[in-house]
Amino acid sequence: MASKPQDSQNPDTQPQDQQTQIIPFTSITLSLPKHLPIHFIPPPTLSPNTPKLPTFIKLPTQITSIFNLSITHSISKPSKSIPKSITSKTPLLNPLPITPNLPTDPSNAAALRRASVVLFRSDLRVNDNESLISANNESISVLPVYCFDVSECRNSKLGFLIESVKDLRRNLQARGSDLIVRVGKPETVLVELVKEVKADGVYMHREVSNDEVKGEQKIESVLKVEGVEVKCYWGSTLYHVDDLPFKLEDIPMDYGGFREKVKGVKVRSVVEVVDRLKGLPAGGNVDPGEIPSLADLGLDPVSDMTRVKPVNKSTLIGGETEALNRLKRFATEFQGQPPKETKDGNNDSIYGANFSCKISPWLAMGCVSPRAVFDELKKSTSRTISASSNGKDGDDSGMNWLMYELLWRDFFRFVTRKYSSSKQHNKAPVTA
């Protein structure tokens, strides 16, 4: 109660307090009006000794060009417009998303893997190779690798395999990459290379045989210890395993039942290869290695068992390049053949034993995918329809038998994978 009279009797105290409240405003404004509204700031009663407050404040030109603030009697509501820095076209000024971009988003370089390894197995191709393209899209650098496992090399196809690996290296080099070749167990070689280039991901295709499945399990086991993720893809069949209308363990054990089940399933589009692949990791100077010869692998180069048996006395050259050339030649021959009808009216003649795609050795080695074969023949089939339909609709000559052969191949590979990846002992016989 005594403080109020004391404040009223001491007029110098009130101006000092009000003076203190005004100073912060002058520090953040460019100018102050001479007459402020009474309801906003009460006019102080200044003592004769109080220094006169400056009406204007001079600031450097650089600051005045940035700020243009003033105090008014009304308080404006904050603008809802987005700050200019957020809407800038400069990527570095864009706001960060609430959730980070996935590694598959090429625009987010920070989320990409530092280095990845692509292990080629029975997929010696760059076209329609999902593991290669996925690694290329999700990584800053990619290290393609092939391992010659002598314990699994068969004399009857080793020469064809060596030619296919050479062609794969040439195709990778033409796209700015290379192929690292080693002789040894894949799980051992991969651990060494992963440590050397500090890779954090390994990409590969899954296979179907029992030995191949065991090899996958060994690779996944040793890389798990190293903290390296293994990403596996499916690409050895016409129909993708994930598109089947049943679980793999529930596959019909007769071809007729399988064929009925997969009716209506669409064949996925081929995975297009890019013109320029990511380069090799710069962290380690990895020696590409020499592709071994038959003698290097301890085999007799002149043995007849080291060659694939020729078809119709023609020389078979391994590799994706030869496979695609043969496929195009077959498509041209297929397009030029006139339609032939069987007794039941179906155009499914294969024009004799010599009229065949003869692509099986390259399919087995993965130099070309079943989807690529189907895609090329489908293109040629559409041209045949326009040239020889004569206003009639129906199946094109040769397409039925080709689909028949590819479906048989799918059926056996799916059944093989079923029993290779399971511990079933009561195996039902496979029938037609």
VENNORRA-V784712 format. One record per pair of residues at least 24 apart in sequence whose C-alpha atoms are under 6 Angstrom apart, sorted by sequence separation. I is the first residue (numbers start at 1). J is the second residue. D is the distance in whole Angstrom. If there is no record, write none. Layout:
i=I j=J d=D
i=I j=J d=D
//
This chain:
i=115 j=139 d=6
i=31 j=56 d=5
i=114 j=139 d=6
i=115 j=140 d=6
i=117 j=142 d=6
i=112 j=138 d=5
i=113 j=139 d=4
i=114 j=140 d=5
i=115 j=141 d=5
i=116 j=142 d=5
i=117 j=143 d=5
i=118 j=144 d=5
i=119 j=145 d=5
i=120 j=146 d=5
i=206 j=232 d=6
i=112 j=139 d=5
i=115 j=142 d=6
i=117 j=144 d=6
i=118 j=145 d=6
i=119 j=146 d=6
i=201 j=228 d=5
i=203 j=230 d=6
i=205 j=232 d=5
i=206 j=233 d=6
i=330 j=357 d=6
i=200 j=228 d=5
i=201 j=229 d=5
i=202 j=230 d=5
i=203 j=231 d=5
i=204 j=232 d=5
i=205 j=233 d=5
i=206 j=234 d=6
i=239 j=267 d=6
i=15 j=44 d=6
i=201 j=230 d=6
i=203 j=232 d=6
i=205 j=234 d=6
i=15 j=45 d=6
i=15 j=46 d=6
i=187 j=219 d=5
i=104 j=138 d=5
i=145 j=179 d=6
i=147 j=181 d=6
i=103 j=138 d=5
i=144 j=179 d=5
i=145 j=180 d=5
i=146 j=181 d=5
i=147 j=182 d=5
i=148 j=183 d=5
i=149 j=184 d=5
i=145 j=181 d=6
i=147 j=183 d=5
i=149 j=185 d=6
i=147 j=186 d=6
i=29 j=69 d=6
i=29 j=70 d=6
i=335 j=380 d=6
i=331 j=377 d=6
i=320 j=367 d=4
i=319 j=367 d=6
i=350 j=398 d=6
i=331 j=380 d=6
i=335 j=384 d=6
i=348 j=397 d=5
i=349 j=398 d=6
i=347 j=397 d=5
i=348 j=398 d=5
i=348 j=400 d=5
i=348 j=401 d=6
i=339 j=397 d=5
i=131 j=203 d=5
i=131 j=204 d=5
i=116 j=199 d=5
i=115 j=199 d=5
i=118 j=202 d=6
i=116 j=201 d=5
i=117 j=202 d=5
i=118 j=203 d=5
i=119 j=204 d=5
i=116 j=202 d=6
i=118 j=204 d=6
i=197 j=283 d=6
i=197 j=284 d=5
i=196 j=284 d=6
i=175 j=275 d=6
i=176 j=276 d=6
i=175 j=276 d=5
i=176 j=277 d=6
i=175 j=277 d=6
i=177 j=279 d=5
i=180 j=288 d=4
i=181 j=289 d=5
i=238 j=370 d=5
i=237 j=370 d=6
i=238 j=371 d=5
i=142 j=278 d=6
i=141 j=278 d=5
i=143 j=280 d=5
i=141 j=279 d=5
i=142 j=280 d=5
i=141 j=280 d=5
i=141 j=281 d=5
i=128 j=270 d=5
i=136 j=278 d=6
i=128 j=271 d=4
i=128 j=272 d=6
i=127 j=273 d=5
i=159 j=306 d=6
i=158 j=306 d=6
i=159 j=307 d=6
i=156 j=305 d=5
i=157 j=306 d=6
i=155 j=305 d=6
i=156 j=306 d=5
i=157 j=307 d=6
i=155 j=306 d=5
i=156 j=307 d=5
i=157 j=308 d=5
i=156 j=308 d=6
i=167 j=319 d=5
i=164 j=318 d=5
i=163 j=318 d=5
i=164 j=319 d=4
i=160 j=318 d=5
i=249 j=418 d=6
i=237 j=410 d=5
i=254 j=430 d=6
i=253 j=430 d=5
i=254 j=431 d=5
i=255 j=432 d=5
i=254 j=432 d=5
i=125 j=320 d=6
i=208 j=416 d=6
i=208 j=417 d=4
i=210 j=420 d=5
i=209 j=420 d=6
i=124 j=366 d=5
i=125 j=367 d=5
i=122 j=365 d=5
i=123 j=366 d=4
i=124 j=367 d=5
i=122 j=366 d=5
//
